[in-house]
Amino acid sequence: MTAYTIAHFRLTQTLFWRTPVSVGVALFFPVVFGGLMPLMLPGGTRDGAPVDVAIMTGVIVMGIANLGFMTLVESFVARRQQLILKRLRGTELPDLAIFGGEILTVLSIGLLQLVLIVGLARVMHGVALPDNPALLVVTVLLGLAVFAAMAVAVSGRIPAQGSTVVVSLPFLLLAIGLSGFAYPVSAFPGWLRIVSSFLPFGRVAEGVSTAYLGRDYVGHAGAGVPPKVGILEGFLVMWPGWLVLAAWLVLSLLAARRWFKWEPRRG
């Protein structure tokens, strides 16, 4: 199984780097966005964090939503409609190796995307490096895994390649809106905060903010400057976020098992 997964991972890596649109959407767009946005906004703080860090948090969440969900939805729908998935399933590759190779590609590209965004923030805007890099990496990888599982599930419900934007665009707008990037979380109405607490976008943003500044941003939006937390404590205070992300991962995997289609869909 491991050898098959690695083989498919190498194939999907090759296909990714040979597809300029995929590279542009997954890497160029979020990196450039992260480089330009802080230049357009005034300084100060937002929800107890410097504005440039709040912007970087939103860019990271947007980037992994873009890569983990939008790119993978487009990939699975296109390959299904072009009979590529059906042919792959007709080879010796087990089903899990096909999914594993695709998701490993998303995770590896996601880490590269993260390094580029963090590095650009440091070089262009003087943003300090993350206080808790381990928490940042774990949060991003888990967020990518959740969004990728959601992409696998949703791809089975999309009838044709041209229809992916109908699902992908609202997903991206939710990621931008609920991560605190476009609008401060502290300014959300009460009902929206409750809804957001059950969705993965805000929970990933909390993990990224906590990792970047070494402060407890879990449920502290609008409460001034959150208290400092150590490296291990940063993982512990994120337990509500871990539960939400784990629940979405399990639900998405169950939905993927029920909805995913290998055969092309018509209409």
C-alpha positions in Angstrom: 0.0 0.0 0.0 2.8 2.5 1.0 4.6 1.9 -2.3 1.5 2.4 -4.4 0.6 5.6 -2.4 4.1 7.0 -3.0 4.0 6.1 -6.6 0.7 7.9 -7.1 2.0 10.8 -5.0 4.9 11.2 -7.4 2.5 11.1 -10.4 0.2 13.8 -8.9 3.2 16.0 -8.0 4.4 15.8 -11.6 0.9 16.6 -12.9 0.6 19.6 -10.5 3.9 21.2 -11.5 3.1 20.7 -15.2 -0.2 22.5 -14.9 0.3 26.3 -14.7 -3.2 27.0 -13.7 -2.9 24.7 -10.6 0.4 26.3 -9.6 -1.0 29.8 -10.0 -4.2 29.1 -8.0 -2.4 27.2 -5.3 0.8 29.2 -4.9 1.0 32.4 -6.8 -2.4 33.8 -5.9 -2.3 33.5 -2.1 1.4 34.5 -1.9 0.9 37.7 -4.0 -2.3 38.4 -2.0 -0.3 38.1 1.3 2.4 40.4 -0.1 0.1 43.1 -1.2 -2.8 43.3 1.3 -0.8 44.6 4.3 0.4 47.5 2.1 -3.2 48.6 1.5 -4.3 48.7 5.2 -3.4 51.0 8.1 -1.4 49.7 11.0 -2.8 49.2 14.5 -4.4 46.1 16.0 -7.4 43.9 15.3 -8.8 41.6 17.9 -5.7 42.0 20.0 -3.3 41.1 17.1 -1.3 43.5 14.9 -3.1 44.1 11.7 -0.4 42.6 9.5 -0.5 39.3 11.6 -4.3 39.3 11.3 -4.0 39.7 7.5 -1.4 36.9 7.4 -3.7 34.6 9.4 -6.5 35.2 6.9 -4.2 34.7 3.9 -3.0 31.3 5.4 -6.6 30.2 6.0 -7.6 31.4 2.5 -4.6 29.6 1.0 -5.3 26.2 2.5 -9.0 26.5 1.7 -8.0 27.3 -1.9 -5.5 24.5 -2.1 -7.2 21.9 0.0 -10.7 22.3 -1.3 -10.9 24.3 -4.6 -7.9 22.7 -6.3 -8.8 19.2 -5.2 -12.5 19.5 -6.2 -11.5 20.7 -9.7 -8.9 17.9 -9.9 -11.3 15.1 -9.0 -14.2 16.3 -11.1 -11.9 16.8 -14.1 -10.2 13.4 -13.8 -13.5 11.7 -13.2 -15.2 13.2 -16.3 -12.1 12.5 -18.4 -12.2 8.8 -17.3 -8.8 9.1 -15.7 -10.1 7.9 -12.3 -11.8 5.0 -13.9 -8.6 4.0 -15.6 -6.5 4.4 -12.5 -9.0 2.2 -10.6 -8.5 -0.4 -13.3 -4.8 -0.7 -12.5 -3.2 -2.3 -9.5 -3.5 0.9 -7.5 -5.8 0.4 -4.5 -8.5 3.0 -3.9 -6.8 4.3 -0.7 -3.5 4.7 -2.6 -5.3 7.0 -5.2 -6.8 9.1 -2.4 -3.6 9.0 -0.4 -1.4 10.2 -3.3 -3.7 13.1 -4.0 -3.9 14.2 -0.4 -0.2 13.8 0.2 0.3 16.2 -2.8 -2.0 18.7 -1.2 -0.2 18.5 2.1 3.2 18.9 0.7 2.2 21.8 -1.5 0.4 23.3 1.5 3.6 23.3 3.5 5.5 25.0 0.7 2.7 27.6 0.5 3.0 28.2 4.2 6.7 28.7 4.1 6.4 31.1 1.2 3.7 33.2 3.0 5.5 33.3 6.3 8.8 34.1 4.6 7.2 36.9 2.5 5.5 38.4 5.6 8.9 38.4 7.3 10.9 39.9 4.4 8.3 42.4 3.1 6.5 43.5 6.2 8.8 42.6 9.1 6.3 40.3 10.7 8.0 38.2 13.4 8.3 34.5 12.7 5.7 32.3 14.4 6.1 31.9 18.2 5.0 28.3 18.0 6.0 26.8 14.6 4.9 23.3 15.6 1.4 24.4 16.4 1.3 26.3 13.1 2.3 23.3 11.0 -0.1 21.0 12.8 -3.0 23.4 12.4 -2.3 23.9 8.7 -1.9 20.2 8.0 -5.1 19.3 9.9 -7.0 22.1 8.1 -5.7 20.8 4.8 -6.8 17.3 5.7 -10.3 18.5 6.6 -10.7 20.6 3.4 -9.3 17.8 1.3 -11.8 15.3 2.7 -14.6 17.8 2.1 -13.4 18.2 -1.5 -13.5 14.4 -2.1 -17.0 14.2 -0.7 -18.4 17.2 -2.6 -16.7 16.3 -5.9 -19.1 13.3 -6.1 -22.1 15.6 -6.1 -20.8 17.9 -8.9 -22.1 16.7 -12.3 -19.5 18.4 -14.6 -16.2 20.2 -14.5 -17.7 23.6 -15.3 -19.9 23.4 -12.3 -17.1 23.4 -9.7 -17.1 27.2 -9.4 -20.7 27.1 -8.0 -19.4 25.2 -5.0 -15.8 26.5 -4.8 -16.5 30.2 -4.8 -18.9 30.2 -1.8 -16.5 28.0 0.1 -13.6 30.5 -0.5 -15.8 33.4 0.5 -16.7 31.6 3.7 -13.0 31.0 4.4 -12.2 34.7 3.8 -15.2 36.0 5.8 -15.1 33.7 8.8 -11.3 33.7 9.3 -11.4 37.3 10.4 -9.5 38.4 7.3 -12.2 40.5 5.7 -13.9 41.5 8.9 -12.8 41.4 12.6 -14.3 38.4 14.5 -15.0 40.7 17.4 -17.4 42.7 15.2 -19.4 39.5 14.3 -23.0 39.5 15.6 -23.5 36.9 18.4 -25.3 34.4 16.2 -22.6 34.4 13.6 -19.9 33.8 16.3 -21.9 30.7 17.4 -22.2 29.4 13.9 -18.5 30.2 13.2 -17.5 28.2 16.3 -18.9 25.0 14.7 -17.2 25.6 11.3 -13.6 24.8 10.5 -12.5 28.1 9.1 -12.5 30.1 12.3 -11.0 27.2 14.3 -8.1 27.1 11.8 -7.7 30.8 12.1 -7.6 30.5 15.9 -4.8 28.0 15.7 -2.8 30.1 13.3 -3.2 33.2 15.4 -2.3 31.3 18.6 0.8 29.8 16.9 1.9 33.1 15.4 1.8 35.3 18.5 2.0 32.7 21.3 -1.3 33.9 22.8 -4.6 32.1 23.5 -6.8 33.2 20.6 -9.4 30.5 21.2 -12.6 32.3 22.0 -10.8 35.5 23.0 -11.8 37.7 20.0 -12.5 41.2 21.2 -11.4 40.6 24.7 -8.3 42.8 24.5 -4.8 41.2 24.3 -5.2 37.4 25.0 -3.0 35.8 27.6 0.4 34.3 26.7 0.7 30.6 26.3 3.7 28.3 26.0 4.4 25.8 23.2 2.7 22.8 24.9 0.0 25.0 26.4 -0.8 26.3 22.9 -1.8 22.8 21.8 -3.8 22.3 25.0 -5.9 25.5 24.7 -6.8 24.5 21.1 -8.8 21.5 22.3 -12.2 23.0 21.2 -10.7 23.6 17.8 -9.2 20.1 17.6 -12.7 18.7 18.4 -14.4 20.7 15.7 -11.8 19.9 13.1 -11.8 16.2 14.0 -15.6 16.1 13.8 -15.6 17.7 10.3 -12.9 15.3 9.2 -14.9 12.3 10.3 -18.1 13.6 8.8 -16.4 14.5 5.5 -14.8 11.0 5.2 -18.2 9.4 5.8 -19.8 11.7 3.2 -16.9 10.9 0.8 -17.5 7.2 1.2 -21.2 7.7 0.4 -21.0 10.3 -2.4 -17.8 9.9 -4.2 -18.2 8.6 -7.8 -15.6 6.9 -10.0 -17.8 6.9 -13.1 -18.3 10.2 -15.1 -21.6 12.0 -14.5 -23.9 13.4 -17.1 -26.1 16.4 -16.8 
